[in-house]
Amino acid sequence: MLNFERKGNGKETLVLLHGFMENLSIWNDMEPYLSKDFSLLKIDLPGHGQSEILAEVHTMELMADEVKKVLDQQNLEKVHLLGHSMGGYTSLAFAEKYPDSLKSLTLFFSTYFPDDEEKKQQRIKSYRIIKDAFAHYARAGVPNLFNPNERDILEGKIETALETALSTNNLGALACVKGMVERTDKKHVLENLEAKILVLAGKHDNAVKTDMMIKHLPDRTNIKSYILDCGHNGHWEKPGICAEIINTELLHNLPKKLVF
């Protein structure tokens, strides 16, 4: 069973999935701003935080199945699911396999596109360095995930992100990188899911092609998207604004059909 924490006792359950080289502590800055109508279920994904490594390759589907086991064990039938980056990829795999378990799906600085060839090659090249020089890999990569225009005021947050990354088991990280390379296109999930879909994206995100991702979103009334003036880590860069959008969009019913 994956490690998890529950907070609050609101009537709506919001499940929070962190990204690569993160753990459930990344939500600490956002938590005070999230509505008391939510009860939070924060999960450590396989090989991250206090959750064990489960396989040589952590596919998004494998991780989605493990998340479902936690929901079943906690007797949660329908939830709001939010995933940051790799957590978003896991959430899409979950939505594909278990659509009836979702009240909403939030892609939080993530994408439904698979890796392009260049990104795949980058990840494959990183296997050896993750295995043999993980600290160097983390120190080189983590600062680039923040808005370059606000590096000075985000110094403390970058330090927190780096500490979180360095606490990750390098073999757990490796299993997840291998899983991310295998990701397939999930646009059809957004085209078919009946639940609400919320997309939060960063104008200065170096890990996600925000413009392309927003441009190709299906034109459906149940999909809402926001571009924020930040990098890849909205939970650290703009916690209050991100929480306010989540509260507003997930706790108010979206129209099934637009009335003119």
C-alpha positions as a Python dict, from the first residue, in 0.01 Angstrom:
ca = {
    (1, 'M'): (0, 0, 0),
    (2, 'L'): (127, 347, -88),
    (3, 'N'): (204, 590, 193),
    (4, 'F'): (-64, 856, 235),
    (5, 'E'): (-193, 1128, 468),
    (6, 'R'): (-548, 1249, 519),
    (7, 'K'): (-627, 1605, 628),
    (8, 'G'): (-955, 1781, 704),
    (9, 'N'): (-1309, 1647, 702),
    (10, 'G'): (-1485, 1833, 422),
    (11, 'K'): (-1753, 1649, 227),
    (12, 'E'): (-1556, 1651, -100),
    (13, 'T'): (-1238, 1440, -120),
    (14, 'L'): (-948, 1594, -313),
    (15, 'V'): (-671, 1345, -393),
    (16, 'L'): (-332, 1510, -448),
    (17, 'L'): (-58, 1336, -650),
    (18, 'H'): (289, 1493, -652),
    (19, 'G'): (537, 1493, -940),
    (20, 'F'): (878, 1341, -1015),
    (21, 'M'): (1136, 1376, -733),
    (22, 'E'): (865, 1512, -502),
    (23, 'N'): (650, 1369, -220),
    (24, 'L'): (328, 1448, -38),
    (25, 'S'): (492, 1735, 154),
    (26, 'I'): (485, 1957, -160),
    (27, 'W'): (122, 2053, -88),
    (28, 'N'): (205, 2220, 247),
    (29, 'D'): (207, 2575, 103),
    (30, 'M'): (-126, 2530, -77),
    (31, 'E'): (-308, 2349, 203),
    (32, 'P'): (-407, 2654, 412),
    (33, 'Y'): (-570, 2813, 105),
    (34, 'L'): (-774, 2508, -2),
    (35, 'S'): (-1141, 2518, 91),
    (36, 'K'): (-1256, 2355, 416),
    (37, 'D'): (-1515, 2180, 198),
    (38, 'F'): (-1234, 1950, 84),
    (39, 'S'): (-1090, 1665, 281),
    (40, 'L'): (-742, 1602, 143),
    (41, 'L'): (-585, 1269, 60),
    (42, 'K'): (-215, 1320, -15),
    (43, 'I'): (-34, 1019, -158),
    (44, 'D'): (335, 931, -204),
    (45, 'L'): (368, 771, -549),
    (46, 'P'): (577, 451, -586),
    (47, 'G'): (949, 500, -515),
    (48, 'H'): (886, 848, -374),
    (49, 'G'): (851, 975, -18),
    (50, 'Q'): (779, 678, 205),
    (51, 'S'): (628, 457, -66),
    (52, 'E'): (829, 156, -177),
    (53, 'I'): (970, 84, -521),
    (54, 'L'): (730, -167, -679),
    (55, 'A'): (892, -256, -1013),
    (56, 'E'): (1188, -183, -1238),
    (57, 'V'): (956, 34, -1448),
    (58, 'H'): (681, 237, -1283),
    (59, 'T'): (436, 283, -1569),
    (60, 'M'): (166, 544, -1523),
    (61, 'E'): (-90, 261, -1530),
    (62, 'L'): (87, 74, -1249),
    (63, 'M'): (88, 390, -1038),
    (64, 'A'): (-280, 457, -1117),
    (65, 'D'): (-368, 105, -998),
    (66, 'E'): (-183, 167, -671),
    (67, 'V'): (-372, 494, -619),
    (68, 'K'): (-699, 304, -676),
    (69, 'K'): (-599, 55, -405),
    (70, 'V'): (-565, 343, -157),
    (71, 'L'): (-908, 480, -254),
    (72, 'D'): (-1065, 136, -215),
    (73, 'Q'): (-898, 82, 121),
    (74, 'Q'): (-1030, 421, 237),
    (75, 'N'): (-1381, 341, 101),
    (76, 'L'): (-1378, 637, -137),
    (77, 'E'): (-1604, 583, -436),
    (78, 'K'): (-1589, 919, -618),
    (79, 'V'): (-1314, 1176, -575),
    (80, 'H'): (-1160, 1491, -719),
    (81, 'L'): (-816, 1388, -852),
    (82, 'L'): (-535, 1640, -902),
    (83, 'G'): (-188, 1555, -1028),
    (84, 'H'): (125, 1766, -1065),
    (85, 'S'): (348, 1682, -1364),
    (86, 'M'): (412, 1304, -1334),
    (87, 'G'): (117, 1295, -1094),
    (88, 'G'): (-90, 1439, -1380),
    (89, 'Y'): (25, 1160, -1612),
    (90, 'T'): (-78, 912, -1341),
    (91, 'S'): (-414, 1091, -1307),
    (92, 'L'): (-477, 1059, -1682),
    (93, 'A'): (-402, 686, -1665),
    (94, 'F'): (-642, 666, -1369),
    (95, 'A'): (-914, 854, -1560),
    (96, 'E'): (-875, 615, -1853),
    (97, 'K'): (-907, 305, -1633),
    (98, 'Y'): (-1150, 426, -1366),
    (99, 'P'): (-1359, 713, -1513),
    (100, 'D'): (-1655, 637, -1287),
    (101, 'S'): (-1443, 703, -978),
    (102, 'L'): (-1391, 1069, -1068),
    (103, 'K'): (-1589, 1382, -989),
    (104, 'S'): (-1314, 1588, -1149),
    (105, 'L'): (-966, 1561, -1300),
    (106, 'T'): (-712, 1843, -1259),
    (107, 'L'): (-395, 1856, -1465),
    (108, 'F'): (-167, 2070, -1252),
    (109, 'F'): (132, 2185, -1459),
    (110, 'S'): (120, 1862, -1657),
    (111, 'T'): (26, 1748, -2009),
    (112, 'Y'): (-176, 1487, -2195),
    (113, 'F'): (85, 1467, -2473),
    (114, 'P'): (340, 1184, -2472),
    (115, 'D'): (712, 1265, -2477),
    (116, 'D'): (831, 1373, -2820),
    (117, 'E'): (1142, 1201, -2957),
    (118, 'E'): (1377, 1466, -2819),
    (119, 'K'): (1231, 1442, -2468),
    (120, 'K'): (1245, 1061, -2480),
    (121, 'Q'): (1614, 1072, -2571),
    (122, 'Q'): (1679, 1322, -2290),
    (123, 'R'): (1515, 1091, -2039),
    (124, 'I'): (1699, 783, -2169),
    (125, 'K'): (2031, 970, -2144),
    (126, 'S'): (1945, 1058, -1784),
    (127, 'Y'): (1920, 691, -1672),
    (128, 'R'): (2292, 656, -1601),
    (129, 'I'): (2330, 992, -1425),
    (130, 'I'): (2024, 924, -1204),
    (131, 'K'): (2183, 593, -1107),
    (132, 'D'): (2540, 716, -1055),
    (133, 'A'): (2519, 1091, -982),
    (134, 'F'): (2166, 1161, -859),
    (135, 'A'): (2254, 1466, -647),
    (136, 'H'): (2418, 1631, -948),
    (137, 'Y'): (2112, 1550, -1162),
    (138, 'A'): (1875, 1707, -907),
    (139, 'R'): (2088, 2017, -850),
    (140, 'A'): (2118, 2080, -1224),
    (141, 'G'): (1749, 2027, -1302),
    (142, 'V'): (1535, 2155, -1016),
    (143, 'P'): (1610, 2533, -1037),
    (144, 'N'): (1514, 2531, -1408),
    (145, 'L'): (1159, 2430, -1315),
    (146, 'F'): (1090, 2772, -1158),
    (147, 'N'): (1006, 3101, -1329),
    (148, 'P'): (1348, 3244, -1429),
    (149, 'N'): (1218, 3600, -1379),
    (150, 'E'): (1149, 3535, -1011),
    (151, 'R'): (1451, 3323, -913),
    (152, 'D'): (1562, 3575, -650),
    (153, 'I'): (1231, 3588, -460),
    (154, 'L'): (1181, 3212, -502),
    (155, 'E'): (1522, 3122, -359),
    (156, 'G'): (1375, 2963, -46),
    (157, 'K'): (1120, 2763, -247),
    (158, 'I'): (1392, 2640, -485),
    (159, 'E'): (1588, 2523, -179),
    (160, 'T'): (1281, 2335, -52),
    (161, 'A'): (1228, 2174, -394),
    (162, 'L'): (1593, 2069, -402),
    (163, 'E'): (1580, 1917, -54),
    (164, 'T'): (1265, 1727, -153),
    (165, 'A'): (1431, 1599, -472),
    (166, 'L'): (1749, 1492, -290),
    (167, 'S'): (1543, 1295, -37),
    (168, 'T'): (1403, 1080, -320),
    (169, 'N'): (1539, 727, -364),
    (170, 'N'): (1739, 741, -688),
    (171, 'L'): (1624, 394, -796),
    (172, 'G'): (1263, 499, -735),
    (173, 'A'): (1324, 803, -954),
    (174, 'L'): (1483, 582, -1220),
    (175, 'A'): (1181, 348, -1228),
    (176, 'C'): (954, 649, -1282),
    (177, 'V'): (1166, 803, -1559),
    (178, 'K'): (1148, 470, -1742),
    (179, 'G'): (770, 475, -1696),
    (180, 'M'): (739, 831, -1825),
    (181, 'V'): (922, 741, -2148),
    (182, 'E'): (654, 479, -2216),
    (183, 'R'): (363, 723, -2181),
    (184, 'T'): (110, 732, -2464),
    (185, 'D'): (-106, 1018, -2591),
    (186, 'K'): (-402, 1072, -2357),
    (187, 'K'): (-597, 1341, -2543),
    (188, 'H'): (-883, 1094, -2595),
    (189, 'V'): (-927, 1081, -2217),
    (190, 'L'): (-1004, 1455, -2214),
    (191, 'E'): (-1236, 1413, -2513),
    (192, 'N'): (-1441, 1141, -2346),
    (193, 'L'): (-1434, 1196, -1970),
    (194, 'E'): (-1772, 1306, -1834),
    (195, 'A'): (-1626, 1452, -1514),
    (196, 'K'): (-1513, 1814, -1482),
    (197, 'I'): (-1163, 1877, -1617),
    (198, 'L'): (-946, 2162, -1489),
    (199, 'V'): (-608, 2254, -1639),
    (200, 'L'): (-359, 2483, -1464),
    (201, 'A'): (-48, 2572, -1664),
    (202, 'G'): (258, 2795, -1632),
    (203, 'K'): (358, 3064, -1879),
    (204, 'H'): (726, 2998, -1799),
    (205, 'D'): (706, 2618, -1762),
    (206, 'N'): (1025, 2459, -1901),
    (207, 'A'): (896, 2103, -1855),
    (208, 'V'): (562, 2135, -2038),
    (209, 'K'): (488, 2295, -2375),
    (210, 'T'): (210, 2509, -2231),
    (211, 'D'): (107, 2690, -2552),
    (212, 'M'): (68, 2369, -2749),
    (213, 'M'): (-106, 2189, -2465),
    (214, 'I'): (-365, 2466, -2416),
    (215, 'K'): (-414, 2518, -2790),
    (216, 'H'): (-504, 2152, -2849),
    (217, 'L'): (-739, 2109, -2553),
    (218, 'P'): (-1074, 1967, -2668),
    (219, 'D'): (-1345, 2233, -2696),
    (220, 'R'): (-1587, 2103, -2432),
    (221, 'T'): (-1794, 2286, -2172),
    (222, 'N'): (-1661, 2066, -1890),
    (223, 'I'): (-1299, 2175, -1951),
    (224, 'K'): (-1159, 2493, -1791),
    (225, 'S'): (-799, 2611, -1834),
    (226, 'Y'): (-585, 2878, -1671),
    (227, 'I'): (-235, 3001, -1758),
    (228, 'L'): (-49, 3149, -1462),
    (229, 'D'): (260, 3370, -1460),
    (230, 'C'): (489, 3105, -1314),
    (231, 'G'): (708, 2808, -1402),
    (232, 'H'): (641, 2435, -1351),
    (233, 'N'): (577, 2449, -977),
    (234, 'G'): (257, 2642, -910),
    (235, 'H'): (221, 2479, -566),
    (236, 'W'): (539, 2659, -454),
    (237, 'E'): (533, 2964, -683),
    (238, 'K'): (165, 3068, -662),
    (239, 'P'): (2, 2854, -389),
    (240, 'G'): (-278, 3097, -299),
    (241, 'I'): (-384, 3166, -658),
    (242, 'C'): (-373, 2797, -752),
    (243, 'A'): (-584, 2701, -451),
    (244, 'E'): (-839, 2973, -527),
    (245, 'I'): (-884, 2846, -884),
    (246, 'I'): (-923, 2489, -756),
    (247, 'N'): (-1179, 2597, -493),
    (248, 'T'): (-1378, 2802, -745),
    (249, 'E'): (-1385, 2552, -1031),
    (250, 'L'): (-1422, 2223, -845),
    (251, 'L'): (-1677, 2331, -586),
    (252, 'H'): (-1914, 2507, -827),
    (253, 'N'): (-2110, 2310, -1084),
    (254, 'L'): (-2010, 2370, -1443),
    (255, 'P'): (-2296, 2388, -1697),
    (256, 'K'): (-2357, 2070, -1892),
    (257, 'K'): (-2462, 2278, -2192),
    (258, 'L'): (-2404, 2642, -2260),
    (259, 'V'): (-2728, 2840, -2277),
    (260, 'F'): (-2731, 3140, -2510),
}
